Amino acid sequence: MSRVASCFLPARCLPLVRAAWLHNSSIWYRPPIYDWCFRGHRPLTSLRAVGVGAQGLQVRDGGSTPSPGPTDAAAERRSSLLSVLRSRGLLADVAGGAEGLTAAAAAGPLRVYCGFDPTAQSLHLGNLLCLMVLAWFQRCGHQAVALMGGATGRIGDPSGKSSERPVLDEAEVAANAASIARNVEALLQRVPGSTGEAPLVLDNYEWWSGMGLLDFLRDVGRHARVGTMLAKDSVRTRLESETGISFTEFSYQLLQGQDFVHLRKTHGVRVQVGGSDQWGNITAGTELIRKTMDADAFGLTVPLLLKSDGTKFGKSEGGAIWLSPAKLSPYAFYQALLATADDDVARMLRALTFLPLEQIDALLAPGQPPAAAQRALAAEVTRFVHGEDGLRDALAATRALAPGSSEGSVDLQTLEAAVAGGAPKFAVDREAALGGPLIDLLVRVGAQPSKGAARRLVQGRGLRVNNKVVTDEGRGLAADDLVDGRLVMVSLGKKKKLVLELGVAP
């Protein structure tokens, strides 16, 4: 083939050219998706055929350049991933090279995974950072894979831990894995603006349950170097501690590394995401893939979710901020986010919501109503984690349980939210509760110091039953007051609320 024109490709494009151009006799053809690579250079769309000569890669001019098509837009969206994550505060380090990952993302949709060991029935708010990274991959046109650690959860990851995790029995691990899988799948399926394939949820017990010790040592252990394993931060820190590290935990990085190898072989997964304390485990996987498959692999770490005072944001005064509604009601979840400090809300909005950065800046600008940023944060994160129904219930309960509120109907969810929010609940005898004045009942359960104090509360219009003002000192409870046939909310003044549960007296 005669060479009538030549151009030399930028160095950043050569790996793509080698990996994806198709050879047919002496002619090389380029797929249109690689046009992105030459932005700022001679447009590849104007080049009809390419040959390889002594001077490097040479091309023949094919005429005018057509206008960019949808393929170019999709490639640019995919390759924008790292810049998006940086702007949201969701990127700490990249294993395998940022430029290589950007090039791979532009070349075609990637599969990315994050693993979750089922050490509890639910993930917590700190885990949401990695889920947000998976969500942004989906929004940029890639596919997310959530991996349940049904096998690795039986061992325990030493990363970030000062002592060995307690061992859970197999039934508990399996139940936790199933619960987390349901929550994560529902969450990833409602990512707004997702353009990638539907997310996958897998469990590593599927492949580890059939692997024996000899198989593991032969297929995985022989590729590991003890010196490299000892140099990992998670291992070195534990070795220097009083408790040390067990062989079981020491081997954990190989199990996680082999997970990456398996997913690379069977599902084409090329990227792993984890918290910043997972760097050693992630690079164990990229090294194993390089040694056993001679293939590329990338890793991303996410900064830990910390408050301005350096403490973890995954917990509140009442305990962990769980993502599962079975562990924490949408109302209590919403309230925990609503309590975010002013110093933390900017970072939380960028990291945990999909709001445009311009809108976030507007929420943080002077002149906004009090707690506007916190309300936006609580609403957006609750919507993502619990869906529109969960947000609606949380807002309804917030209105009904607001200090001095006399609006909003009181339903079962509102009462459960009241108890989850700290309202005391008293079990009382049904017959006694329905047969006498309410003020007597309040004194009997200790909610009022005396009948005189209870009467003064009524006279000041401070006593409410299910948000309705009580004006009659002799008013008792009626069957119509009961929610779900057994519960009633009583407000004592503007702030104090309690729930009475009518049943058989203990």
For each residue, the residues with C-beta under 8 A, 3 or more apart:
1: 26 27 49 51 60
2:
3: 6 51 53 58 60
4: 60 61
5: 58 59 60 61
6: 3 53 55 56 57 58 59
7: 41 42 47 57 58 59
8: 56 57
9: 13 14 17 37 38 41 57
10: 13 37 38 41
11: 14
12: 15 37 99 103
13: 9 10 16 17 34 37 38 103
14: 9 11 17 18
15: 12 18 19 100 103
16: 13 19 20 34 37 103 107
17: 9 13 14 20 21 30 34 57
18: 14 15 21
19: 15 16 107
20: 16 17 31 34 107
21: 17 18 28 29 30 31 34 50
22: 28 29 31
23: 28
24: 27 28 29
25:
26: 1 51
27: 1 24 49 50 51
28: 21 22 23 24 49 50 51 52
29: 21 22 24 49 50
30: 17 21 34 44 47 50
31: 20 21 22 34
32: 35 45 69 71
33: 36 71 75 106 107 108
34: 13 16 17 20 21 30 31 37 38 44 107
35: 32 38 39 43 44 45 68 71 72 75
36: 33 39 72 75 76 79 106
37: 9 10 12 13 16 34 44 103 106
38: 9 10 13 34 35 41 42 43 44
39: 35 36
40:
41: 7 9 10 38
42: 7 38 46 47
43: 35 38 46 47 65
44: 30 34 35 37 38 47
45: 32 35 65 66
46: 42 43 61 62 63 64 65
47: 7 30 42 43 44 50 59 60 61 62
48: 59 60 61 62 63
49: 1 27 28 29 59 60 62
50: 21 27 28 29 30 47 57 58 59 60
51: 1 3 26 27 28 58 59 60
52: 28 56 57 58
53: 3 6 56 58
54:
55: 6 58
56: 6 8 52 53
57: 6 7 8 9 17 50 52
58: 3 5 6 7 50 51 52 53 55
59: 5 6 7 47 48 49 50 51
60: 1 3 4 5 47 48 49 50 51
61: 4 5 46 47 48
62: 46 47 48 49
63: 46 48
64: 46
65: 43 45 46
66: 45 69
67:
68: 35 72 73
69: 32 66 72 73
70: 73 74
71: 32 33 35 74 75
72: 35 36 68 69 75 76
73: 68 69 70 76 77
74: 70 71 77 78 141 195
75: 33 35 36 71 72 78 79 106 107
76: 36 72 73 79 80 106
77: 73 74 80 140 141 195
78: 74 75 81 105 106 108 109 110 140 141 142
79: 36 75 76 102 103 105 106
80: 76 77 83 84 140
81: 78 84 85 101 102 105 136 137 140 142
82: 85 86 91 94 98 101 102 105
83: 80 86 87
84: 80 81 87 88 136 140
85: 81 82 88 90 91 133 136 300
86: 82 83 89 90 91
87: 83 84 350 357
88: 84 85 132 136 350 351
89: 86 303 347 350 351
90: 85 86 129 132 133 136 302 303 351
91: 82 85 86 94 300 301 302 303
92: 276 300 301 302 303
93: 276 279 299 300 301
94: 82 91 97 98 101 298 299 300 301
95: 279 282 283 286 297 298 299 300 301
96: 100 101 286 296 297 298 299
97: 94 100 101 298
98: 82 94 101 102
99: 12 102 103
100: 15 96 97 103 104 296 298
101: 81 82 94 96 97 98 104 105 271 298 300
102: 79 81 82 98 99 105 106
103: 12 13 15 16 37 79 99 100 106 107
104: 100 101 107 108 110 270 296 298
105: 78 79 81 82 101 102 110 140 142
106: 33 36 37 75 76 78 79 102 103
107: 16 19 20 33 34 75 103 104
108: 33 78 104
109: 78 141 142 143 196 197
110: 78 104 105 137 142 143 270 271
111: 142 143 144 145 200 263 267 268 269 270 271
112: 133 134 137 142 143 144 145 269 270 271 272 273 300
113: 144 145 146 147 260 263 269 271 272 273
114: 130 131 133 134 144 145 146 147 272 273 274
115: 147 148 149 152 204 256 259 272 274
116: 123 127 146 147 148 149 180 184
117: 149 152 153 156 157
118: 148 149 150 153 173 176 177 179 180
119: 153 156 165 168 176
120: 123 124 176 320
121: 175 176 179 180 324 326 327
122: 179 180 183 322 323 324 326 327 328
123: 116 120 127 128 131 180 183 184 322 323 324
124: 120 127 128 314 315 320 321 322 323
125: 128 305 313 314 320 321 323 336
126: 129 275 304 305 312 313 314
127: 116 123 124 130 131 314 323
128: 123 124 125 131 132 305 323 352 381 385
129: 90 126 132 133 275 302 303 304 305 351 352
130: 114 127 133 134 273 274 275 302
131: 114 123 127 128 134 135 146 184 187 188
132: 88 90 128 129 135 136 351 352
133: 85 90 112 114 129 130 136 137 273 300 302
134: 112 114 130 131 137 138 144 146 188 199 273
135: 131 132 138 139 144 188 191 194 354 384
136: 81 84 85 88 90 132 133 139 140
137: 81 110 112 133 134 140 142 143 144 196 271
138: 134 135 141 142 143 144 188 191 194 195 196 199
139: 135 136 191 192 193 194 195 196 354
140: 77 78 80 81 84 105 136 137 195 196
141: 74 77 78 109 138 195 196
142: 78 81 105 109 110 111 112 137 138 196
143: 109 110 111 112 137 138 196 197 198 199 200
144: 111 112 113 114 134 135 137 138 188 196 199 200
145: 111 112 113 114 199 200 201 202 263 267 269
146: 113 114 116 131 134 181 184 185 188 199 200 201 202
147: 113 114 115 116 202 203 204 259 263
148: 115 116 118 153 177 180 181 201 202 203 204 205
149: 115 116 117 118 152 153 177 203 204
150: 118 153 154 173 174 177 203 204 205 206
151: 154 155 203 204 205 208 209 255
152: 115 117 149 155 157 204 208 252 255 256 259
153: 117 118 119 148 149 150 156 168 173 176 177
154: 150 151 167 168 170 173
155: 151 152 248 249 251 252 255
156: 117 119 153 161 164 165 167 248 249 252
157: 117 152 161 165 234 249 252 256 281
158: 161 164 234 235 238 245 249 250 252
159: 234 275 277 278 280 281
160: 234 275 277
161: 156 157 158 164 165 238
162: 238 241 243
163: 241 243
164: 156 158 161 243 245 246 248 249
165: 119 156 157 161
166:
167: 154 156
168: 119 153 154 172 173 176
169: 172 173
170: 154 173 174
171: 174 175
172: 168 169 175 176
173: 118 150 153 154 168 169 170 176 177
174: 150 170 171 177 178 205
175: 121 171 172 178 179
176: 118 119 120 121 153 168 172 173 179 180
177: 118 148 149 150 153 173 174 180 181 203 205
178: 174 175 181 182
179: 118 121 122 175 176 182 183 324 326
180: 116 118 121 122 123 148 176 177 183 184 324
181: 146 148 177 178 184 185 201 203
182: 178 179 185 186
183: 122 123 179 180 186 187 323 324
184: 116 123 131 146 180 181 187 188 201
185: 146 181 182 188 189 199 201
186: 182 183 189 190 387
187: 131 183 184 190 191 323 384 385
188: 131 134 135 138 144 146 184 185 191 199
189: 185 186 198 199
190: 186 187 384 387
191: 135 138 139 187 188 194 384
192: 139 354
193: 139 354
194: 135 138 139 191
195: 74 77 138 139 140 141
196: 109 137 138 139 140 141 142 143 144
197: 109 143
198: 143 189
199: 134 138 143 144 145 146 185 188 189
200: 111 143 144 145 146 267
201: 145 146 148 181 184 185
202: 145 146 147 148 206 263 267
203: 147 148 149 150 151 177 181 206
204: 115 147 148 149 150 151 152 207 208 259 262
205: 148 150 151 174 177 208 209
206: 150 202 203 209
207: 204 210 211 262
208: 151 152 204 205 211 255
209: 151 205 206
210: 207
211: 207 208 215 216 219
212: 215 216
213: 216 217
214: 217 218
215: 211 212 218 219
216: 211 212 213 219 220 221 254 258
217: 213 214 220 221 222
218: 214 215 221 222
219: 211 215 216 222 258
220: 216 217 223 224 254 257 258 261 288
221: 216 217 218 224 254
222: 217 218 219
223: 220 287 288 291 292
224: 220 221 228 229 254 284 288
225: 228 229
226: 229 230
227: 230 231
228: 224 225 231 232 287
229: 224 225 226 232 235 250 253 254 284
230: 226 227 235 236 239
231: 227 228 235 236
232: 228 229 235 236 253 280 281 284
233: 236 237 277 279 280
234: 157 158 159 160 237 238 253 277 280 281
235: 158 229 230 231 232 238 239 245 250 253 280
236: 230 231 232 233 239 240
237: 233 234 240 241
238: 158 161 162 234 235 241 243 244 245 249
239: 230 235 236 244 245
240: 236 237
241: 162 163 237 238 244
242:
243: 162 163 164 238
244: 238 239 241
245: 158 164 235 238 239 249 250
246: 164 249 250
247: 250 251
248: 155 156 164 251 252
249: 155 156 157 158 164 238 245 246 252
250: 158 229 235 245 246 247 253
251: 155 247 248 254 255
252: 152 155 156 157 158 248 249 255 256 281
253: 229 232 234 235 250 256 257 280 281 284
254: 216 220 221 224 229 251 257 258 284 288
255: 151 152 155 208 251 252 258 259
256: 115 152 157 252 253 259 260 281 282 284 285
257: 220 253 254 260 261 281 284 285 287 288
258: 216 219 220 254 255 261 262 285 288
259: 115 147 152 204 255 256 262 263 285
260: 113 256 257 263 264 269 272 282 285 286 288 289 297
261: 220 257 258 264 265 285 288 289 292 293
262: 204 207 258 259 265 266
263: 111 113 145 147 202 259 260 266 267 269
264: 260 261 267 268 269 270 289 293 295 297
265: 261 262 293
266: 262 263
267: 111 145 200 202 263 264
268: 111 264
269: 111 112 113 145 260 263 264 272
270: 104 110 111 112 264 296 297 298
271: 101 110 111 112 113 137 297 298 299 300
272: 112 113 114 115 260 269 282 285 286 297 298 299 300
273: 112 113 114 130 133 134 299 300 301 302
274: 114 115 130 277 278 279 281 282 299 300 301 302
275: 126 129 130 159 160 278 301 302 304
276: 92 93 279 301 302 303 304
277: 159 160 233 234 274 304
278: 159 274 275 281 282 301
279: 93 95 233 274 276 282 283 299 301
280: 159 232 233 234 235 253 283 284
281: 157 159 232 234 252 253 256 257 274 278 284 285
282: 95 256 260 272 274 278 279 285 286 299 301
283: 95 279 280 286 287 299
284: 224 229 232 253 254 256 257 280 281 287 288
285: 256 257 258 259 260 261 272 281 282 288 289 297 299
286: 95 96 260 272 282 283 289 290 297 298 299
287: 223 228 257 283 284 290 291
288: 220 223 224 254 257 258 260 261 284 285 291 292
289: 260 261 264 285 286 292 293 295 296 297
290: 286 287 293 294 295 297
291: 223 287 288 294
292: 223 261 288 289
293: 261 264 265 289 290
294: 290 291
295: 264 289 290
296: 96 100 104 270 289
297: 95 96 260 264 270 271 272 285 286 289 290
298: 94 95 96 97 100 101 104 270 271 272 286
299: 93 94 95 96 271 272 273 274 279 282 283 285 286
300: 85 91 92 93 94 95 101 112 133 271 272 273 274
301: 91 92 93 94 95 273 274 275 276 278 279 282
302: 90 91 92 129 130 133 273 274 275 276
303: 89 90 91 92 129 276 306
304: 126 129 275 276 277 312
305: 125 126 128 129 312 313 314 351
306: 303 310 311 312 313
307: 310 311 312 313 341 343 344
308: 341 343 344
309:
310: 306 307
311: 306 307
312: 126 304 305 306 307 315
313: 125 126 305 306 307 321 344 348
314: 124 125 126 127 305 320 321
315: 124 312 319 320 321
316: 319 320 321 336 339
317:
318: 332 336 422
319: 315 316
320: 120 124 125 314 315 316 327 328
321: 124 125 313 314 315 316 328 333 336 337
322: 122 123 124 327 328 333
323: 122 123 124 125 127 128 183 187 327 328 333 385
324: 121 122 123 179 180 183 327 328
325: 328 329 330 333 386 390
326: 121 122 179
327: 121 122 320 322 323 324
328: 122 320 321 322 323 324 325 332 333 336 420
329: 325 332 333 394 397 413 416 417 420
330: 325 333 334 382 386 390 391 393 394 417
331: 334 335 393 394 397 398 401 413 414 416 417 420 421
332: 318 328 329 335 336 417 420 421
333: 321 322 323 325 328 329 330 336 337 381 382 385 386 394
334: 330 331 337 338 378 379 382 391 394 395 398
335: 331 332 338 339 378 398 421
336: 125 316 318 321 328 332 333 339
337: 321 333 334 340 348 374 377 378 381 382
338: 334 335 371 374 375 377 378 398
339: 316 335 336 374
340: 337 344 345 348 374 377 378
341: 307 308 344 345
342: 345 373
343: 307 308
344: 307 308 313 340 341 347 348
345: 340 341 342 348 349 364 373 374 377
346: 349 350 360 364 373
347: 89 344 350 351
348: 313 337 340 344 345 351 352 353 377
349: 345 346 352 353 355 360 363 364 373 376 377 380
350: 87 88 89 346 347 353 357 360
351: 88 89 90 129 132 305 347 348
352: 128 129 132 348 349 377 380 381 384
353: 348 349 350 360 376 377 380 381 384
354: 135 139 192 193 380 384
355: 349 359 360 363 376 380
356: 359 360
357: 87 350 360 361
358: 361 362
359: 355 356 362 363
360: 346 349 350 353 355 356 357 363 364 373
361: 357 358 364 365
362: 358 359 365 368
363: 349 355 359 360 368 372 373 376
364: 345 346 349 360 361 368 373
365: 361 362 368
366:
367:
368: 362 363 364 365 372 373
369: 372
370:
371: 338 374 375
372: 363 368 369 375 376
373: 342 345 346 349 360 363 364 368 376 377
374: 337 338 339 340 345 371 377 378
375: 338 371 372 378 379
376: 349 353 355 363 372 373 379 380
377: 337 338 340 345 348 349 352 353 373 374 380 381
378: 334 335 337 338 340 374 375 381 382 394
379: 334 375 376 382 383 391 395
380: 349 352 353 354 355 376 377 383 384
381: 128 333 337 352 353 377 378 384 385
382: 330 333 334 337 378 379 385 386 390 391 394
383: 379 380 386 387 388 390 391
384: 135 187 190 191 352 353 354 380 381
385: 128 187 323 333 381 382 390
386: 325 330 333 382 383 389 390 391 394
387: 186 190 383 390 391
388: 383 391 392
389: 386 392 393
390: 325 330 382 383 385 386 387 393 394
391: 330 334 379 382 383 386 387 388 394 395
392: 388 389 395 396
393: 330 331 389 390 396 397 413 417
394: 329 330 331 333 334 378 382 386 390 391 397 398 417
395: 334 379 391 392 398 399
396: 392 393 399 400 408 409 411 413 414
397: 329 331 393 394 400 401 413 414 417 418
398: 331 334 335 338 394 395 401 402
399: 395 396 402 405 407 408
400: 396 397 405 407 408 409 410 414 467
401: 331 397 398 405 414 417 418 421 423 497
402: 398 399 405
403: 494 495
404: 494 495
405: 399 400 401 402 408 467 491
406: 464 467 468 469
407: 399 400 467
408: 396 399 400 405 414 467
409: 396 400 414 467
410: 400 414 415 466 467 483 489
411: 396 414 415 483
412: 415 416 483 484 487
413: 329 331 393 396 397 416 417
414: 331 396 397 400 401 408 409 410 411 417 418 489
415: 410 411 412 418 419 483 484 487 489 499
416: 329 331 412 413 419 420
417: 329 330 331 332 393 394 397 401 413 414 420 421
418: 397 401 414 415 421 423 489 497 499
419: 415 416 422 423 425 499
420: 328 329 331 332 416 417
421: 331 332 335 401 417 418
422: 318 419
423: 401 418 419 489 497 498 499
424: 447 498 499
425: 419 498 499 500 501
426: 445 447 498 499 500 501
427: 501 503 505 506
428: 432 433 441 444 445 500 501 502 503 505
429: 432 433 502 503 504 505
430: 433 434 486 502 503 504
431: 434 435
432: 428 429 435 436 441 505
433: 428 429 430 436 441 476 477 500 502
434: 430 431 476 477 478 479 502
435: 431 432 476
436: 432 433 440 441 476
437: 440 441 473 474 475 476
438: 441 442 463 465 470 475 476 477 490
439: 442 443 448 451 454 455 458 463 473
440: 436 437 443 444 451
441: 428 432 433 436 437 438 444 445 476 477 500
442: 438 439 445 447 448 454 490 492
443: 439 440 446 447 448 449 450 451 454
444: 428 440 441
445: 426 428 441 442 500
446: 443
447: 424 426 442 443 490 492 498
448: 439 442 443 451 453 454 457 492
449: 443 453
450: 443 453 454
451: 439 440 443 448 454 455
452: 455 456
453: 448 449 450 456 457
454: 439 442 443 448 450 451 457 458 463
455: 439 451 452 458 459 473
456: 452 453 459 460
457: 448 453 454 460 462 463 492 493
458: 439 454 455 461 462 463 470 471 472 473
459: 455 456 473
460: 456 457
461: 458 469 471
462: 457 458 491 492 493 494
463: 438 439 454 457 458 469 470 490 491 492
464: 406 467 468 469 470 490 491
465: 438 468 470 475 477 481 488 489 490 491
466: 410 481 483 488 489
467: 400 405 406 407 408 409 410 464 489 491
468: 406 464 465
469: 406 461 463 464
470: 438 458 463 464 465 475
471: 458 461 475
472: 458 475
473: 437 439 455 458 459
474: 437
475: 437 438 465 470 471 472
476: 433 434 435 436 437 438 441
477: 433 434 438 441 465 481 482 488 500 502
478: 434 481
479: 434 482
480:
481: 465 466 477 478 488
482: 477 479 485 486 487 488 502
483: 410 411 412 415 466 486 487 488 489
484: 412 415 487
485: 482
486: 430 482 483 501 502 503
487: 412 415 482 483 484 499 500 501 502
488: 465 466 477 481 482 483 499 500 502
489: 410 414 415 418 423 465 466 467 483 497 498 499 500
490: 438 442 447 463 464 465 497 498 499 500
491: 405 462 463 464 465 467 496 497
492: 442 447 448 457 462 463 496 497 498
493: 457 462 496
494: 403 404 462
495: 403 404
496: 491 492 493
497: 401 418 423 489 490 491 492
498: 423 424 425 426 447 489 490 492
499: 415 418 419 423 424 425 426 487 488 489 490
500: 425 426 428 433 441 445 477 487 488 489 490
501: 425 426 427 428 486 487
502: 428 429 430 433 434 477 482 486 487 488
503: 427 428 429 430 486
504: 429 430
505: 427 428 429 432
506: 427
